[in-house]
């Protein structure tokens, strides 16, 4: 499975779960009523919906043509799957063997 699929699924699932947990925290109680159950079912169904169509997009990338990929993308609100470019490190790695051990003062 592609890393982009996992990342995009987590970027969708985590805010949904966080919102549901915040709703539970705002209620400040543990009684399970129909509203709480509906919230939990909503989160599960939303994640399942997203995952099904993202999997169809991934399958569409491997299939000949782009019909499956585009159709699945439309059901997700955008015809193309997300792309996450590789990020270059901002700084070079530190070599511990070159550390002098002295302290510096800014005063």
C-alpha positions in Angstrom: 0.0 0.0 0.0 1.3 3.4 -0.8 2.5 5.8 1.9 0.3 8.6 0.4 -2.8 6.5 0.9 -2.0 6.0 4.6 -1.1 9.7 5.1 -4.2 11.0 3.4 -6.4 8.5 5.3 -4.8 9.6 8.6 -5.2 13.3 7.7 -8.9 12.6 7.3 -9.5 10.2 10.1 -7.6 12.0 12.9 -9.6 15.2 12.7 -12.8 13.3 12.6 -11.9 11.3 15.7 -10.5 14.3 17.4 -13.8 16.2 16.8 -15.8 13.3 18.2 -13.6 13.1 21.3 -13.9 16.8 21.8 -17.7 16.4 21.6 -17.5 13.7 24.3 -15.3 15.9 26.5 -17.7 18.8 26.1 -20.5 16.6 27.4 -18.3 15.8 30.4 -20.1 12.6 31.0 -20.0 8.9 30.0 -23.7 8.3 29.5 -24.1 6.8 26.0 -27.2 8.3 24.5 -28.4 8.3 20.9 -26.4 11.5 20.1 -23.1 9.9 21.2 -23.8 6.7 19.3 -24.7 8.7 16.2 -21.5 10.7 16.4 -19.4 7.5 16.7 -21.2 5.9 13.8 -20.8 9.0 11.7 -17.0 9.0 12.2 -16.7 5.3 11.4 -18.8 5.6 8.3 -16.9 8.7 7.1 -13.6 7.0 7.5 -14.9 3.9 5.7 -16.3 6.0 2.8 -13.0 7.8 2.4 -10.9 4.7 2.6 -13.0 2.8 0.0 -12.7 5.6 -2.6 -9.0 6.2 -1.9 -8.4 2.5 -2.4 -10.3 2.7 -5.7 -8.1 5.6 -6.7 -5.0 3.6 -5.9 -6.4 0.7 -8.0 -7.2 3.2 -10.7 -3.6 4.3 -10.8 -2.5 0.7 -11.6 -5.4 0.0 -14.1 -5.2 0.9 -17.7 -6.9 4.3 -18.4 -8.0 6.8 -15.8 -11.7 6.3 -15.6 -11.7 4.4 -12.2 -9.2 6.9 -10.7 -11.2 9.9 -11.9 -14.6 8.5 -10.8 -13.3 7.7 -7.3 -11.7 11.1 -7.1 -15.0 12.8 -7.9 -16.6 11.0 -5.0 -13.9 12.5 -2.8 -14.4 16.0 -4.1 -11.3 16.2 -6.3 -10.5 14.2 -9.4 -6.8 13.7 -8.7 -5.4 12.0 -5.6 -3.1 14.0 -3.4 0.6 14.0 -3.9 3.1 14.6 -1.2 6.5 15.7 -2.5 9.6 14.6 -0.8 10.9 17.2 1.6 14.7 17.9 1.7 16.2 18.4 5.1 16.6 22.1 6.0 19.9 21.5 7.8 22.8 19.2 7.4 23.0 16.4 10.0 25.2 17.1 13.0 28.4 15.0 13.3 28.9 14.3 17.0 32.6 13.6 16.5 33.2 17.3 15.7 31.5 18.6 18.9 34.1 20.5 21.0 32.2 20.2 24.3 32.7 23.9 25.1 29.9 26.2 26.1 29.2 29.5 24.4 27.9 32.7 25.9 25.7 35.2 24.3 26.4 38.0 26.8 
